[in-house]
Amino acid sequence: MRKLAQLVFLILFTTSCAAPGSSLWGNVATPTPPGTATPTRVSYALVSTTTPIPTSTPQMVLPLSDTPIPEAPAMPTLPPVNTAGPMLLLYAHSGDTLEIIAKRANVQLDQVISDVVLPAPKALLDPGTLLLVPDQLPAERTSNGLMLPDSEFVLSPSAIGFDTIEYVNNAGGYLSTYTEYLMSNGATSGGRAVEQIAYNNSIHPRLLLTIIELESRWVRGKPTNFAQDDYPLGYVDNQYKGLYRQMIWAVSELSVGYYGWRSGELTEITFDDGSSISLSPSLNAATVGLMYFFSKTRNREAWAQAVAAYPGLYTEMFGDPWPQANLIEPLFPPGLTQPELSLPFQPGQVWAYTGGPHSAWERKGALAALDFAPGAIEQGCAKSDKWVVAPAPGLVVRTDTGVVILDLDGDGNEQTGWVLLFLHIGDESKVKVGTYLQKEDKIGHPSCTGGASTGTHIHFARKYNGEWILAGGALPFTLSGWVAGQGEGPYKGILVRDGITINASTSGAFETRVTRNTGE
């Protein structure tokens, strides 16, 4: 019995020791088997047990049938790559248009390509625009070298502060002692004559002085022969004898070259023997103006020598012109537009459009001016009680016989910004220098005073930064909404507004009448 009790106790003890998790000494930690990594604890984001509130499904609102649906803006289409053969690389200058570039390069409009979207054919290109055109010009043509910046050709901001008379006197040449009697001014010194010609024609005085020195040595020396005494600019014609008349001839030819290139009409130089040379389309207007001028008095060989000599002589007399030009040019900034201008007479009056685009000053040159004549019973140079009035606010910066210059930016400098020329203003009641005019303030009466005239009228022109703006060009003369257009020749032309066209005529016929309405 005692042995049976001991056996039962042993079985129960063994069973209790084998029970999992049971020990007489409590639970013993289980060792980690060798080579087994400690497991990484993974944390899980808590998920809300809140039941989400159902939301309504968004609805697409369709436009009504008569509501316009905006379209995506059209992407510009660049011109195709030109495969016409060798190409010329050009950069647009001030005043250039696609139409003008095509004329100079002798190509079609659609053959002018660029890396930018190009404007309409007659619109101004931004200066510096890169252009490619097929090389279709004759192999014999001028070089691409530039003789002078445009800003040293016209009466630009670079002329501010330059004293022509002082320079001439300091140079000590024959010009400093020269005097010529002029009908308008009486006895006139050489320096004063150069200054007057330069300002009237908006030509840089340094340009003229360099030409005079090259042709006759009048500025720093003395003439070396009798021809240079009477014809200091080399044009031998008895009608142009003496310095003043020689300069009148010279500025006309210089302007024909400069503005002929501007308009795209001049594309080659022709010499007296009938030979010609094409102008490189890379040239600027100043270089073409000088090339054209020198061709008027020289054969081809002498012309080439003068073209080569001029830049060096200019630098010798006045220093390197290009650093200053880089500060001033382009003369026409990108996006240039004409300010709002009214017709230059009082509202309610009827005047005649007697002259379409023609030369701004001399008989030949920039076709920048328009003519208007007041209605009158008498023909010819009859006295008029009508008033010429300011088309826009501005400061009167210069007057002369028959001349009033109105500076629209009011800085007092004729060489900067928009400037208006009024010619044939009578001396009686003419506005004074220094007067600031508001729009419609009185300038003076139309007359025949100042220059040749066959009848009472006004001659009206614009310039910007010293350069005449062609009346029928890319920035057409626009007055009270009337837009000027170029005709078949000087003095021909039209005014167009609201579908109505007026043709210019020097006869002042009924069909040429133009009226300025109140409020314009």
Disulfide bonds with the S-S distance in Angstrom:
Cys381-Cys448 1.94
